[in-house]
Structure formats: C-alpha cells, structure tokens
Amino acid sequence: MTELPTEEERDVAAQIRSLAETREDSDVIELVDLAGEAPVDEEELTPEELRDAWPLLGMDERLEGLLVLDRESAEDFFINLPALDEARLLVALPQGQRRQWMRLLEPDDVADVIQAAGADHRDELLALLDVPVRREVIALLAYAEDEAGGLMSPRFARLRPQMTADEAISYLRRQARDRVETIYVAYVLDAEQHLHGVVSFRDLLTAPPSATIASLMETEVQRVTDEMDQESVARVFSETGFNVIPVVDRDNKMKGIVTIDDVVDVVQEEATEDAQKIGGMDALDLPYLENTRIEMIKKRARWLTILLLGEMLTATALGFFQSSLIPLLALFIPLIISSGGNSGSQASTLIVRAMALGHVRAADFWRVLRRELVIGFALGAILGTCAAVRVLLWGVAGRYGEHYLWVGITVAFAVTGCVMWGTLAGSMLPFLLRKLGADPANASAPLVATLVDVSGIVIYFTVAKLLLTGILL
C-alpha cells in the first residue's frame, strides 16, 4: 500500500519534469515554487529549492530535477544526499551514467551506498569502481554498519618515522592530490602499518627542515578499534572534542579514520532510534513518510499488543481483590496507578538516556538503586500528601462518608508505595535488559507504565486491607 500523491506533490513533479524536458532550450520557463510565489526563470532554480521539493518527488522526478541543475551543483547535491537516496538514484540511472556518479563518492560513502542498495545490487555497483577503490570498498563492507570499521575512511595521510619534515611536506602534497580524507594531521606508521604517533601539519610547517618525524610526533594517540560500536565511537568524539580519530585493529595496525561528520549522522540515527523505542514501538528503518502504512502498522502493532496483554494482568489483579473492590476505593484506582506509571516512565527515560550518553554504566547498578530508592520515597511522599489533602478536602464536604480520614491515609500510603515501586522498576529495567543483551531503550515508557499498573493494584489493595479491614472492609 503506497501513499497517494498530494496536489502539491503533483505540481512540483510536473514543474521539474517540464524543466527537464526543456533545459536545453534558451527560452524562459516559468516555475511556480512550493510557496506559491511569483514565477521564476529556469536559471533561478537552485539546489536549495530542489532540496525543499525532494521529499515530495518520485524517483523519476528526482532524476529529472537533478539534471536541471548545472553539473557542479548537481554533483555537490548528489554527494550530500543520504546514502539511501544515493543508492536509489544510482539504481534508477541508465547503465551508462552510473559510473560517473559513483566515482564522486569516497570509499566509505560508496560502502554505505552499496549497503543501502541491498545484496541484489551489490555486484553491479562494485563493478562500477576502479580496481584499487573496489578493494578498499570490499574491505569496508566486511564490517558491520554500526561498527567503527563500517564508518571509517581508508584514505588518510600517512608518514614514516624516519622522514624529515621537508620530505614529509613534499610527500603530503602528493597524497593530498590523491584525495585523502583530511590533511590537518598525518599518522606515523611503520612498514607493517602499526600506528606510532600523529603529527599536525602546523608542526611540520614550523619545524626545522631536517627534523625527523619521530622527533615531532605525538605518541599518545587517542584511537578506537575497528570493532567498536558506533555509539561508543560517538562518545569518544564527545569526550575528546577531536575532529578525526584513527581506527586500528587488535594488533594496532591502522585501518582508517573516522571524522566528526560521520559521527553526526550516527548520533542523529541513534537518538532517533532510541526515541522511537522509548515511545513504545520498533525503530523505523526509513524516514516517517517513506514507510508504507502496512510497515507502520507492523512496527507499532507488536508493542501495542504486548502492552495490551500486560494491561490484561491488571484485570486479573483486580479479580484477586474483588471482595475489596467497593465503589469508594475504586474511585482512586486511576489516580494511584497513574502516579506509579508516570514515575516509572520518568525514571526509565532518564536512565536510558544516561546510558546512551555514557553517564551511567552497568557497574553503577547499586549506586542508581540506592539513589532512586531515596528519590522514589521523596517523590512518593510529596504525591501521597497531595492525594491525601484532596481526599480530606472532599471528605470534609461529605463526599466520602464518615471514614474519609482513613481513606485519605490509605490513598497516601498507596500513592507513596506505587511511586517508590514505579521509580525503582523504571530505573532498574534498563539495567536488566542490558544484562540480558537487549537494548536498554526497549524499557519504553509505555512498557514500564503497564508493568507498574499491575503492581499498583496489588500495592493499593494490600494497603487498603491492612488499614481498612474492620472499618470499610
């Protein structure tokens, strides 16, 4: 099932198709932009305007829109597209045009494009590359997408320890022509490619011409392993403030570099995935509007079904306390279980995010437990007092009968207990999931709230039986 195009989408597609059909003519073409402003000439169509229209266009219109731009603008526009869009364009292009667009990309970007295109197009896209580049890309494809090896670029400036500063500058000038990823720093490697140090271009320029690289390099180099998870790599960038970090294997052989622009995409992707999981659904593989309705239903229905089954346990819990379920006590069920659910959702969100940022580790379990126990009690006491005041005010007005004072005390203790339990459950569930090898982000707010709802019923009626037996029960 696909989304039907809106009138705006059809207008934009028609406009760009018209431009593509007549782009070789010298006549002025009128184009009504998305905002409905005055017509503009074809020469005024900019990459920014095409970027704004991009999400609304089908594949044919995207190709036509790209060809409307001048060659330099089109290449820059293509290079800055997400890997999935680049893959779709390459697959849609005529066979004879694919190679020239593929060659615009760096090896790490090519690897991303091939992974996005899928196994069916892997061989045909690899065949478009020159042999040396193909070897680099195949080496990158051996890594998982979410590992440092899958993010890195194999093109970096490298030097030997025995070189002089003058020789190094000449050598780096030649490497720069080979389109290395960054020339701000160069890495010092031996003949076996082991990483020994790093030297900045600034230090090279200010050093005596005869000074050796070994005497200029910094030997304490921040590095990441090729198997490190991309979230951990992003955390290293955050902690160090570096723009580029070398990637080494287990034997300290340098494999490539990860740059800050690669990590920006990772941070956004991981934050989006965590936010979707915390909302109580499976993470989306594509942007929201690019998912079909069927796919959205699949992603959301599974967790909603799990939550529904969990809420059924609430009815089961109520069944055990059926004899205590008098109308007066039933009035406060939503108030009590929602307080526990809200506190649990709040705690789980805080801990999941703290884990994602590296502020909380698995070893902090007991520290978090003690901390949340105190916080949960304090929050429970505050909310319990507020709930008791409400019951007492209505009780004085004659709404809850002659035993309203005992009802207020019962509600106060029940709210305190539910909030304490919700806070502990919400903060501990992410640790449990991590221990089991699952993503802590699966400790979603709706899941925690559902679990606390069931236990909240048990807490409430247990307190009621202890305090109200012989009075109301």
Buried (B, 14 or more C-beta within 10 A) or exposed (E): EEEEBEEEBBBBBEBBBBBBEBBEEEEEBEBBBEEEEEEBEBEEBEBEBBEBBBEBBEEEBBBBBBBBBEEEBBBEBBEEBEBBBBBBBBBEBEEEEBBEBBEBBBBBBBBBBBBBBEEEBBEBBBEBBEEEBBEBBBBBBEBEBBBBBBBBBBBBBBBBBEBBBBBBBEBBEEBEEEEBBBEEBBBBBEEEBEBBBBBBBEBBEEBEEEBBBBEBBEEEBEBBBBBBBBBEBBBBBEEEEBBBBBBBEEEEBBBBBBBBEBBEBBBEBBEBBBEBBBBBBBBBEEEEEEBEEEBBEEBBEEBEEBBEEBBEBBEEBBEEBEEBBEEBBEBBBEBBBBBBBBBBBBBBBBBBBBBBEBEBEEEBBEEBEEEBBEBBBBBBBEBBEEBBEBBBEBBEEEEBEEBBBBBBBBBBBBBBBBBBBBBBBBBBBBBEBBEEEEBBBBBBBBBBBBBBBBBBBBBBBBBBBEBBEEEBB
